[in-house]
């Protein structure tokens, strides 16, 4: 599947054995593969492995066209063998790097020192926590889902975070800068290498939908 999507792009389940359900996939200083070692739905999942050296990412993404007021749902199933191997990383993140480069906006999920957060910020690192900290399940599959109404104005925005179908936090704080968002990425989107160990995570059912998909 390809092409910019305003809202619902689909669900990447990797059952074809590849990444054709996404607009693009890439890996740097590690590997991104489809594996039958474990799966959340079906018999395959994606495995993102990093060597904790240099600029690290192993990710797949959908192109999107989100603007002020867009109401979006995105989610993924995650399996993290050892949460402590990662000091800081993003399992799912949206951005507009394509349009604004290093001055662009980012938002999505951060896992930091064993806790999970929903953030909004910029590539300059000026991130703001919208929801969290939330405990991160270890060595089992869990379903992570986010609902956001994007707005640069507090009160007009909405952010909701769900773990295994249970809402664990919500916020009406501004969750964007009001600029168009170009893509949403899944996997090991970005990480801090100087305090992380070489490791792998598995992800499945990477979703971009018109409403809640929910856990299996």
Secondary structure by P-SEA (a helix, b strand, c coil): cccccccccccccccccccccccccccccccccccccccccccbbbbbbbccccccccccbbbbbccccccccccbbbbbccccccccccccccccccccccccccccccccccbbbbbccccccccccccccbbbbccbbbbbbbbbccccccccbbbbbbccccccccccccccccccccccccccccccccccccbbbbbccccccccccccc
